[in-house]
Amino acid sequence: MQVSVAPDSATAAAVAATWVARQLRNAVQRRGVASIAVSGGRTPAAMFAVLAAMEVPWAEVTVFQVDERVAPDGDPARNAALLGLFPVASGRRRAMPVTARDLPSAARRYAASLPTRFDVVHLGLGDDGHTASWPPGDPVVESTSSVALCGEYRGHVRMTLTPAAVNAARHRVVLATGADKADPVRRWLLGDHSLPVQRVHRTDTVLVLDQAAAARLPSPAR
């Protein structure tokens, strides 16, 4: 795993965006198309805004969701609005179908729409060590499907990519900022297997932190 530490959250977002843009350009150059799955939250929104302004062949890029809360369209808990930050055609913004009446069937349909391998999967890190929608102790991490539903977590059932889909990606980037991430970052890198993020393969994964999130790392990693 490559670890990059930026002085602040804005710089961390820019570092991550630059790295993602490079991977997307390379994917289009090599295969003619590119795919990325993105997570939600405040920190990613800053990264997406920077990324959207970068020189990327957006006409060939399809953007998927890593996870989404089961809530009505327009609900502020939803992350789907973040897809609108990307300058791609509407048909290339693939929101998870969390308003479907039959959610397990909807998860299977979304899984069938995924590329064989994502070029990039973007992940965050929760203060409890979760990533995607893999709550601590939830069996969703054992699913053999690419897309599954977790149990209710912090008020919502969620649809999520599973470790199988995330780890099949060519590249992964984890963006974590803020002092509340310092402890889970340290525990993850020290191999604490109680953390759901430990399911993320380290090979071909880049971890981008700000100084606050890196505060508890050993000096050589800072």
Secondary structure, 3 states (H helix, E strand, C coil): CEEEEECCHHHHHHHHHHHHHHHHHHHHHHHCCEEEEECCCHHHHHHHHHHHCCCCCHHHEEEEECEEECCCCCCCCCCHHHHHHCCCCHHHEECCCCCCCCHHHHHHHHHHHCCCCCCEEEECCCCCCCCCCCCCCCHHHHCCCCEEEEEEECCEEEEEECHHHHHHCCEEEEEECCHHHHHHHHHHHCCCCCCHHHHCCCCCEEEEEECCCCCCCCHHHC
